[in-house]
Amino acid sequence: MEPAPSPSQLVGPKRHHPVPVELGELPQVDAIAISHDHYDHLDLATVRSLTRTQKAPFLVPLGIGAHLERWGVPAYRIIELDWDEEAQVGGLRFVATAARHFSGRSLTRNDTLWGSWVVAGRSRRVFYAGDSGYFEGYRGIGSAHGPFDLTLMPIGAYSPAWPDIHMNPEEAVNAHLDLGGKLLLPVHWATFTLALHPWAEPVERLWREAKARDVKIAVPRPGEAVDASAAPAVEGWWEMLH
């Protein structure tokens, strides 16, 4: 089954493109990092499959470990962290950092933590923002853990009605610069329709803002690999699809 941002595959919304890599085709991974417990980020069927086919630990914000244990993940494979706590996994340093969002499944709200992740090796650093509105905390994360060779920043599902939940593309550029980012790779767009803006609007706005502010971005096709040291030029491939 494919993960969906709702409790049911029947409710939807549907994906705009297939899953780039099936779970069974994944190589053995070193870590599985979760940002929060919303359905499109924490999928029961996916977790159960990864528990069977992988040996890697799950790194999760506080409270999410209880979900995983109920779903059959052994306790020794669960690493729960509060903001600013860290763990060493696979030769990398994972730091749970702040985000502006919320959590909840079914009728529950905010009984587990949400967050972002710093992944730091000996010579490279990556920041994954998870889901978040823009907030001043990015400057502090950049000062404490940056600069970053790559930032994975959400750019879609925004609306003036919920500015504290999802940032817009211009705010993603602001956050990237606050973090001391070198290359910005946009995420959280193109897969599901979760807001009223047109499908390609997030990446078009991002591309304009990046050009105006001399920010380097990479916009891979779904499933395409990116080498942060030699990212290809942006081609506008989405313009041929919509």
N, C-alpha and C positions, 0 to 999 in steps of 0.2 A: 504494500500500500504506500501511497505517496503522502508525505506530511501535508496537512492543510491547516490554515489559521482558524480552525473551529473544532468543536468536539466531534464532528461527524463528517465523513467523506461525502455524504449525501447532501449536506447543507452547502458545502463549498466555502469560499469561492474556488473555482477551478484554476489550475496552473496554466500559465500562458506558454510554457515550454516544458518538455520532458525533464525528468531528473537527469542531470549530466552524467552521473556515475551511479550505477546501482550499488546498493550496500554490499552485495556479495562480491562485487568487483574491486572493492577497496583493498589496498595492501594493509598489512598490520600497521596501525598508527601508534604513536607514543602517548597521546592524550586526547580526551574528548572534552572540550570546554563548552559550557552552557552559560548563556547570559541571563536568562530568566525563564519563568515557567509558562509563558503563553504558548498556545498550541502549535504555532508555527516555529517555535524555537525548542520546544520540548515535546516530542511526539512519542507516544507510548509504543507503537509498533517499531519505530526506529530504535528506541532505547533497548527494547527486548532483542532485536536483531543484533545490535552492537554488543550486547551482553553475551550472546551466543558465539559470535564470530570474531570478536576482538578480545584482547587481554588488557587493554589500556585502562587507566583510571579515568573516572568522570570528575572533572573539576567544576564545582558548582557554587553559586552564592548560598548563603545561609538559608536553611529550611528546605532546599530542593532535595537534599539527601533523603528526606522522608518519602518523597514521591518515588525516587529510584528504588529504595528498599521495598516499597509496596509492589513494585513492578519486577522484583526479582534480582536486582543488582546486588552482589555481595558487598557487605559493609566495607571490606578491605579495598574495594575498588572505588570508593566514594571519598573525595577530598572536598570538604565544605569550608569555604573561606568567607570571612567578613571583609568589607572594604579595607584596603591597605594591608591585608594579610597575604602571604605568598607561600608558594610550594615549589620545590625543585622536582621536575619530571622530565625524563628523557634528555637530560643535559641542558634543559631550558628552565628559566625562572618565570613562573606564572604569578602575576600579581593581580588580585581582584581589586578593581578600582571603581569609582563612582559613575553613576549615570542618572539622568532625570527621566524616570519612566514610572511604571507600576507593575504589579504582578497579580496573578489570579487565574484560577481555572474554575469552570462551572460558576457557582454563585459566590465563591470566596474571593476576597480582595486583600492584597498586600499582607498576606501572612507568610510570604517568603521574600527574600531579598532579590533585587535585580542588580545588574552591574555591567561593567566593561572589563576588558582584559588587556594587560600588558604581557607580552611574550618576549623575553629577552634572552639572547644567546651571548656568546663571547664577543661577537663583533656586530651583530645586527639586532634591531629592536622593532617590534611590530605592535601596533595598538588596534584593538577591535572594540568599537564603540557599543556593540549590541544595539538595542533600541533606545533612543534618548532624544529628548528635546535639547536645545542648546542651553548651556549654563556656564557660569564663570569657572566652574571646577576644572575645566580643561586646562586652564593655565597652570593650575597647581599640579595636575597630573604630568603635564609637559615638563615642569620644573623638576619634579621628583624623579621622573622615569625616562624622559626624553633626552635628546631629540629622537624621532622615530624614522627609520628608513621607509616604513610603509604604514599608512593608516587605512583601516577599513571603516568607512564612514557611511551611515545610512542616509539616503537622500530622498526616499519616497514615502508615500502614505502620509503626507503632511496636510495641514489645514489650519487656517487662522483660528478655528474652533478648538484646536488642541495643541497649542504651541509648546506645552511642557511635556509632550509625549513623543512626538516625532519632529525632528528638525527639517527645515527645507534645504534645498541645495546650497543657497548662499550661506546659510548658517553652518552647513557642513564644511564649507571652505574656511569660515571663521574658526571653527573648532580645530580643523587640521593645522592652521597656522598657529593657534594657541598652543597646540601640542608640540610644535616644532617639527612638523611632518615634512618629509621630502617628496614622497609620492603618495597620492590619494587614489584609492581604489573604491569606487562607490558600490555599496551593497543596499539591500532592502528596497529594491525597485525591480520592475520587469517581470516578477514571478506571479504575484497575486495582485488583484485590484482591491485595494483597501481604503481608497479615498476617491474623491470626485475628479481629481486632476487627470488629464489625458495620460495614456500609457507612457509616452516618450518624453513628457514634459520635464520630469526630474533630471534626466541626463542632458537634455538640451540646455536647461538652466545652469546646470553644473558646468557644462562645457563653456558657455558664455562667461560665467563668473571666473572660471579658472584662467581663461585667456586674459580677462581684464586685470587679474591680480597676479599674473605670471606664476600660477600654481601648476605643477606637473601632475597630470592625471593619467590613469590607465583605465580603459573601459573594455574589458574582454567580453567576448561573446559568452553566453552561458556555458560553463565547463572549460573554457579556454585557460590554459596555464599562463601565468605572468611571472617573468623574471624581473624583480624590482631593480636590479642593476642595469637592465637593458630593456625597459618597457617599450613596447611599440607605440608609434604615434597613433593618436585617436583617429579612427577612420569614419565614424558616423554610420556604422553598419545598421543601427536600429532604424535609420531613415528609409531603408529598403523594405522594412517589415511593416511599417505603419504609415 
